[in-house]
Amino acid sequence: MARILSGIKPTGQLTLGNYIGAIKNFARVQHDGEPFIFIADLHALTLPIDPKTLRNNSRDIAAYYLAAGLDPKTTTIFLQS
């Protein structure tokens, strides 16, 4: 079984491009292997960002993952830090 690893940086609000380019595909391939989908909060620290904004954006991404159909029973969803 292949491992799948991918994530999104929480540096701003998600866009339709994030959904079409990544999140929709995460949901589609989650049963094709062993998926690990994360929120890349440590990668977001390369830019100046308010800690409260980073936390809120990270929480929003987790909610979008679930809303898009990622199943926490089959997909490991985690915060990079």
N, C-alpha and C positions, 0 to 999 in steps of 0.2 A: 504494500500500500504506500503510495507516494505521500510525502509531507508537503503541505501547502503553507507558506508563510508570507504574510503581507500585512501592511498597516497604512494608516493615514496620520499625517501630522496635524495636530489641533491648533494651527496658527490662525485660523479664521473660521468663518461660517462655511459649512459645506455648500457645494453648488450642485447643479444638475450634472455637471461634468464629473464630479466625484461619484455620483450615483451611477451614471451610465458607464464610466470608465473603470470603476473599481467595485463599489458596493454591490451592484447588481450581479457582477461576476462572482463575488465572494459567495453570495447566496446560491448561485447556480452550481458552483463546483464543490460546495461543502460536503457532498456525499461521494465525491470522486477520490477522496484520499483522507488524510489526517490533517485537517485544517487548523492552523494557528493564526488568528487574525488579531492584530493589536492596535493600540493607540500609541503613536510614536511621540510621546510627550517629551522625552529627552532630546529628540531631534529638534523640537520646537525651541529649545533653549539657545539655539544659535542666533536667534533674533531677540531684541528686547520685547518682552511680553509681560504684562501684569499677571502675577500668580493667580489672582481670582479669575481672570479671563481664561487663562490656560486650564484651570480646573473646570470652569463652565463649558468650555469647548470640548474638553475630554469627555465630560458627562454627556454632552449632546451627541458626540460621535458614537458612544456606546448605545445610546437610545436609537440612533439611526441604524446601527447594525441590527439591532433586534427588530425594529420596525420593517426593515428590508427583508426579513425572513431568516436571518442567521439563527440557527437553533443551538442554544448553549448546551444541549445534550450531546450534540455531535461535533460542535466547533468550540475550540478553546479560544475564548475572547479575553484579552488581558491588556493591562496598562504596562507599557514598556518599563517604566521605572519600578 
